Amino acid sequence: MILKKLIISLLVTIFGSTFGYLFLTNYLLPKISGKNVTPLNILLPKKEVIGFLPYWLITKASPDYSKYITTLSYFSLTLDKDGTIQKYTSPGQSEPGYHTLFSGKFDPFLASAKAKGLNLSLVVFSSGDDNIGLMLNDPESSAKNLLNDVTPIMKQYSFTDLNLDVEQVADASPEAKLRFTRFVQAVKNNLDKSVIKRLSLDISASAFIKDTNLADPTALVPLVDQLIVMAYDYHYAGSIVTGAVAPGEGAGTIAEFDTKSAIEAALKVTPAKKIILGIPLYGYEWDTLGAVPRSAVIPSTGQTISNSRAETFLASCATCSAVFDTTDKETHIIYLDPETGAYHQIFYPDKQSTQYKVNLAKENSLGGLATWALGYEGTTILEPLSSYHN
């Protein structure tokens, strides 16, 4: 009986001390001092926010994103048809991603990220169905070639996370899907863990509902630390009707598929902590004959518009107004272009869109978020990420 009372007393003391510490550091001290005090993070760990920075946006990007992200990811080095890192696109012509990294243009971002304690990620990218097919003819050899090339580069620049981004457009056969799984398996099996601490894979949101995607989520989930779900490009420059780049909701009514249902599908085969929800910082614009959302597009008029450019345009157009759609959770602008006589429609995400995606990530206990891409952002779209990852 005495022992039982002692144990209860000890547990009460521990609980009281912990609660008191949390109250003191998270509420009372900040109120008294007016300063930010670092809280105890054992019970409330930080969420992941990955910021992808493409080489072509370096001149537009901020030198310091530490307020909004936990990982800075350089996009990208390109995979050749044998899995090696492509250094030249033609004789005497450097591959631009490789050149940008090795020319020192990315160095200021690396230095800033290291100074702020951010993780560093390196993306290896492959596109072009023919090149991907050749690379996967011998997946194990291609994986080893990749690691032989990329490991010393990661060590040289202090990258600790390796991100695989293999994007095939055409439907994949069952054999191709199997070879891609073997490729990822071989990468995992041959990692130098003293250099590469985490392996992540980018995957289209549609892969969770269509079995023709090159990536097989069920087979790949055990092989990677993070699965970055690219939940955007539901509409794109070549779409036949206008609409949101990453609709939050509306599947089955105004859209075939949406972000919310993509998460639901991903959670059926993936642990929530492994899911990183990809969110866009850009949208699209088109010319149409109609003046309402989801109007038919005039062919060949679609183009990308960054959140920053959309903000600038809206500020300069006295007769334009922005409408936030409560279903697709994105903003659109529709106006009559006097020069062409057609309507111009712009769909883009903003601060409200980001906040919606943050809420989705919280509600579903996801591992985090990933932004595509740094350099596209305007003045406020990143703000909800600050409180999320802290």
LUMMARLUM-740942 format. One line per field, with one value per residue (C-alpha): x, y, z; residue number from 1. Coordinates in Angstrom, 2 decimals. Layout:
REM residues N
X = X;...
Y = Y;...
Z = Z;...
num = NUM;...
END
This chain:
REM residues 390
X = 0.00;2.83;4.64;1.44;1.06;4.69;4.26;1.09;2.80;5.77;3.55;1.61;4.87;6.20;2.94;2.74;6.34;5.91;2.66;4.19;7.21;5.06;2.84;5.85;7.82;4.93;2.65;3.79;7.37;6.49;3.71;6.04;9.14;7.57;10.17;9.94;10.94;11.84;9.21;9.71;9.48;9.47;5.68;5.05;7.69;8.11;6.37;8.33;8.06;10.16;10.89;11.87;14.12;14.60;17.81;15.86;14.22;17.39;17.46;13.88;14.09;14.71;18.10;16.46;13.29;14.00;10.83;8.72;10.60;12.59;14.28;15.73;15.68;17.74;16.07;17.83;20.44;19.21;19.48;20.84;19.57;22.01;21.28;24.39;24.18;24.00;26.74;26.27;23.23;25.44;29.19;30.34;26.86;26.54;23.34;21.78;20.97;24.45;26.08;24.12;25.13;28.81;29.14;28.54;25.22;23.51;26.21;24.53;21.36;23.39;25.25;22.03;20.30;23.24;23.42;19.70;19.89;17.79;18.05;19.45;17.92;19.10;16.64;17.63;15.16;14.24;11.67;11.15;9.53;12.25;15.06;13.16;12.51;16.21;17.22;14.86;16.06;18.64;17.28;19.93;22.84;21.18;20.62;24.27;25.39;23.19;24.62;28.21;27.72;25.49;26.99;30.25;28.25;25.96;28.95;30.68;27.69;26.36;23.09;21.66;18.36;18.09;14.86;13.90;11.68;11.01;8.07;6.78;3.86;2.64;0.77;3.15;2.92;2.99;6.53;7.66;6.10;7.97;11.27;10.77;10.15;13.35;15.20;14.03;14.75;18.32;18.82;17.66;19.83;23.00;22.71;25.78;23.95;26.92;26.15;22.49;20.23;16.82;15.35;12.19;10.15;7.90;4.62;1.63;-1.63;-3.30;-1.05;-3.31;-6.38;-4.94;-2.85;-1.25;1.16;4.83;4.95;3.19;2.49;1.88;5.24;7.20;6.00;8.24;11.30;11.31;11.28;8.93;6.40;5.92;2.46;2.44;-1.14;-1.26;-1.67;-5.24;-5.64;-2.64;-1.67;-3.05;-6.38;-9.53;-11.42;-10.26;-9.98;-7.88;-4.33;-4.90;-8.59;-9.10;-12.52;-15.20;-14.41;-17.45;-19.09;-16.81;-13.71;-12.84;-10.34;-9.19;-6.56;-8.74;-9.65;-6.00;-4.99;-7.77;-6.57;-2.92;-3.74;-5.17;-1.69;0.71;1.36;0.35;3.81;5.38;3.04;4.33;1.60;2.91;1.28;1.69;2.82;1.66;-1.44;-2.50;-4.17;-6.11;-8.19;-11.82;-15.04;-16.96;-17.04;-17.54;-15.14;-14.56;-15.22;-13.80;-10.26;-9.18;-6.46;-2.78;-3.49;-2.60;0.45;1.82;1.36;3.21;1.47;3.77;2.81;-0.89;-0.60;1.21;-1.35;-4.29;-2.78;-2.33;-5.79;-8.34;-11.31;-10.29;-11.44;-10.29;-12.77;-11.86;-13.82;-15.01;-15.13;-11.85;-10.09;-8.30;-8.64;-9.61;-9.74;-11.93;-11.95;-12.61;-9.43;-10.18;-7.29;-8.47;-12.19;-11.90;-12.14;-8.94;-9.15;-6.49;-6.60;-3.96;-3.40;-2.96;-2.64;-6.13;-5.25;-2.10;-4.00;-6.52;-3.71;-2.08;-5.38;-5.68;-2.18;-3.01;-6.38;-4.83;-1.61;0.51;4.29;4.41;4.12;6.29;6.12;6.59;8.37;10.32;10.66;7.03;5.68;4.18;3.94;1.64;1.16;3.86;2.69;0.59;3.68;5.46;3.12;2.63;6.21;6.79
Y = 0.00;2.38;1.56;2.22;5.63;6.47;5.58;7.66;10.58;10.33;10.27;13.31;15.16;14.34;15.36;18.56;19.51;18.85;20.82;23.65;23.78;23.84;26.57;28.60;28.37;28.48;31.01;32.81;33.78;35.10;37.19;38.64;39.20;39.96;37.66;34.42;31.59;28.19;25.69;22.09;20.18;16.64;16.48;18.69;17.88;20.15;19.26;19.00;21.74;21.12;24.03;23.00;25.58;25.05;26.30;28.59;30.48;31.23;34.85;35.37;33.45;34.86;34.06;32.93;30.82;29.52;31.16;28.91;25.67;22.97;21.51;23.30;21.06;21.86;21.00;19.34;17.06;15.14;11.38;10.05;6.87;4.70;6.33;8.51;12.25;14.18;16.79;17.93;18.21;18.33;18.69;21.88;22.59;22.03;20.60;23.68;22.12;20.63;23.86;26.02;23.87;23.63;27.25;28.45;30.18;28.01;28.56;31.54;29.49;26.59;28.87;30.48;27.13;25.72;28.83;28.50;24.78;23.62;20.15;20.01;17.85;17.11;16.14;13.80;14.14;12.12;12.84;11.74;8.35;6.96;7.90;6.47;3.24;2.86;3.64;0.94;-1.76;-2.65;-0.99;-2.34;-1.10;2.29;2.64;1.90;4.35;7.02;6.49;6.33;9.78;11.49;10.37;12.37;15.40;15.18;14.85;17.82;20.13;18.65;17.37;14.72;13.89;12.30;12.92;10.77;12.50;10.21;11.51;9.34;10.71;7.60;4.80;2.24;-1.48;-3.86;-4.82;-1.19;-0.61;-3.61;-2.41;1.03;-0.59;-2.60;0.64;2.30;-0.87;-0.95;2.72;2.01;-1.11;0.67;3.97;5.18;6.02;7.99;10.53;10.03;10.03;10.03;8.85;10.44;9.86;12.23;10.65;11.94;12.15;10.15;7.15;6.31;5.85;4.80;1.64;2.84;5.21;4.17;4.35;1.62;3.21;-0.06;-1.48;1.74;2.93;0.51;1.60;5.33;7.61;10.13;10.03;13.51;13.61;16.08;17.23;19.81;20.18;18.92;21.65;22.70;24.85;22.30;21.74;22.06;23.90;26.38;25.46;25.25;23.90;22.08;22.01;21.37;19.80;19.26;15.74;14.25;17.65;20.33;18.12;14.50;14.43;16.83;17.24;16.04;12.78;12.32;12.36;9.92;7.56;7.90;7.14;3.75;2.49;4.93;5.79;9.40;10.32;9.35;11.52;14.96;16.93;18.88;22.30;24.75;28.37;28.89;28.56;28.86;31.37;30.92;32.78;31.68;32.68;32.11;34.37;31.72;29.24;25.97;27.56;25.97;27.12;28.69;26.23;27.10;30.05;28.38;29.40;29.25;32.19;32.49;33.61;36.65;37.66;37.13;39.48;42.09;41.85;42.19;45.30;46.90;46.11;48.65;46.78;43.28;41.52;38.26;35.63;32.89;29.75;28.09;24.66;24.41;26.68;28.75;32.29;33.21;36.39;36.66;39.76;40.77;41.41;44.42;43.60;40.08;40.32;37.11;36.58;35.98;33.58;33.23;30.53;30.59;29.64;32.28;32.56;31.10;28.14;27.44;27.70;25.16;22.72;23.31;22.46;19.29;18.23;18.84;17.09;14.00;14.07;14.11;14.18;17.62;19.82;20.58;23.74;23.87;26.11;28.73;31.85;31.75;33.12;36.56;38.50;36.33;32.83;31.28;32.82;29.84;27.62;29.54;28.56;25.07;23.83;25.52
Z = 0.00;0.90;-2.36;-4.33;-2.68;-3.41;-7.10;-7.37;-5.65;-8.00;-11.11;-9.87;-9.25;-12.74;-14.43;-12.42;-13.15;-16.89;-17.11;-15.10;-17.40;-20.51;-19.07;-18.00;-21.26;-23.74;-22.10;-18.96;-19.85;-23.33;-21.77;-19.13;-21.24;-24.60;-26.15;-28.05;-25.76;-27.19;-26.00;-25.04;-28.33;-26.98;-26.79;-29.83;-32.50;-35.48;-38.71;-41.95;-44.57;-47.67;-49.98;-53.49;-55.13;-58.91;-60.47;-62.82;-59.93;-57.96;-59.12;-57.91;-54.64;-51.18;-49.62;-46.38;-46.04;-42.54;-41.20;-43.42;-44.15;-42.37;-45.47;-48.49;-51.56;-54.66;-57.95;-59.67;-61.15;-64.20;-64.60;-67.87;-69.56;-67.56;-64.18;-64.14;-63.46;-66.71;-66.93;-70.53;-72.79;-75.87;-76.50;-74.81;-73.35;-69.60;-68.17;-66.47;-63.09;-62.81;-63.96;-61.51;-58.55;-59.48;-60.60;-57.04;-57.77;-55.18;-52.54;-50.80;-50.29;-48.93;-46.52;-45.30;-44.84;-42.86;-40.68;-39.88;-39.16;-42.13;-43.62;-47.15;-49.87;-53.41;-56.15;-58.96;-61.80;-64.86;-67.53;-71.10;-71.39;-73.69;-71.28;-68.32;-70.21;-71.01;-67.44;-66.14;-68.56;-65.91;-62.75;-60.37;-62.50;-63.01;-59.26;-58.53;-61.24;-59.66;-56.20;-57.46;-59.02;-56.49;-53.16;-53.45;-54.64;-51.62;-49.32;-50.93;-50.48;-47.19;-48.65;-46.34;-48.07;-51.52;-53.43;-56.44;-59.00;-61.97;-64.00;-66.84;-68.87;-70.69;-68.95;-67.49;-68.05;-65.06;-66.07;-66.09;-62.67;-61.32;-62.79;-61.22;-57.83;-58.30;-59.10;-55.88;-53.91;-55.29;-54.38;-50.83;-50.51;-51.62;-49.76;-47.91;-44.67;-43.38;-46.14;-47.14;-44.10;-45.76;-49.06;-50.43;-53.57;-55.50;-56.64;-58.55;-56.59;-59.37;-58.60;-55.66;-57.85;-61.23;-61.58;-64.83;-63.05;-63.09;-59.30;-57.33;-53.92;-52.10;-53.19;-52.75;-49.34;-47.37;-49.37;-48.62;-45.60;-47.21;-50.03;-51.48;-53.04;-55.93;-55.42;-58.20;-61.96;-61.76;-64.38;-66.45;-69.43;-71.90;-70.15;-72.24;-69.47;-66.85;-63.20;-60.06;-60.22;-56.91;-55.97;-52.29;-52.66;-55.29;-56.52;-58.24;-58.74;-60.17;-60.46;-61.13;-58.29;-55.55;-52.85;-49.99;-51.75;-52.77;-49.11;-48.25;-50.97;-49.91;-46.28;-47.28;-48.21;-46.53;-42.88;-42.29;-40.97;-44.32;-46.41;-47.39;-49.15;-52.13;-52.55;-55.46;-55.37;-58.96;-61.12;-64.74;-67.04;-70.28;-72.84;-73.10;-74.81;-71.56;-68.52;-65.83;-64.17;-65.99;-69.37;-72.51;-73.25;-76.52;-77.67;-77.13;-74.83;-71.50;-69.51;-65.98;-63.64;-60.33;-57.18;-57.23;-60.78;-60.04;-57.06;-59.15;-61.94;-59.59;-58.00;-61.44;-62.83;-61.60;-63.08;-61.94;-58.81;-57.21;-56.06;-53.59;-54.42;-51.21;-52.88;-54.78;-52.24;-54.86;-56.15;-59.70;-61.75;-64.86;-67.05;-70.65;-72.59;-74.85;-77.16;-78.04;-77.33;-75.30;-71.59;-69.66;-66.71;-64.02;-61.33;-58.60;-54.94;-52.25;-48.47;-47.95;-50.17;-48.17;-44.90;-46.17;-47.05;-43.65;-41.98;-44.07;-43.03;-39.36;-39.46;-41.04;-38.95;-42.11;-41.94;-43.50;-46.57;-49.60;-51.71;-55.46;-55.91;-53.99;-56.09;-57.23;-53.95;-53.44;-50.21;-48.08;-49.51;-47.30;-44.02;-42.80;-42.99;-40.24;-37.43;-38.91;-38.73;-35.36
num = 1;2;3;4;5;6;7;8;9;10;11;12;13;14;15;16;17;18;19;20;21;22;23;24;25;26;27;28;29;30;31;32;33;34;35;36;37;38;39;40;41;42;43;44;45;46;47;48;49;50;51;52;53;54;55;56;57;58;59;60;61;62;63;64;65;66;67;68;69;70;71;72;73;74;75;76;77;78;79;80;81;82;83;84;85;86;87;88;89;90;91;92;93;94;95;96;97;98;99;100;101;102;103;104;105;106;107;108;109;110;111;112;113;114;115;116;117;118;119;120;121;122;123;124;125;126;127;128;129;130;131;132;133;134;135;136;137;138;139;140;141;142;143;144;145;146;147;148;149;150;151;152;153;154;155;156;157;158;159;160;161;162;163;164;165;166;167;168;169;170;171;172;173;174;175;176;177;178;179;180;181;182;183;184;185;186;187;188;189;190;191;192;193;194;195;196;197;198;199;200;201;202;203;204;205;206;207;208;209;210;211;212;213;214;215;216;217;218;219;220;221;222;223;224;225;226;227;228;229;230;231;232;233;234;235;236;237;238;239;240;241;242;243;244;245;246;247;248;249;250;251;252;253;254;255;256;257;258;259;260;261;262;263;264;265;266;267;268;269;270;271;272;273;274;275;276;277;278;279;280;281;282;283;284;285;286;287;288;289;290;291;292;293;294;295;296;297;298;299;300;301;302;303;304;305;306;307;308;309;310;311;312;313;314;315;316;317;318;319;320;321;322;323;324;325;326;327;328;329;330;331;332;333;334;335;336;337;338;339;340;341;342;343;344;345;346;347;348;349;350;351;352;353;354;355;356;357;358;359;360;361;362;363;364;365;366;367;368;369;370;371;372;373;374;375;376;377;378;379;380;381;382;383;384;385;386;387;388;389;390
END
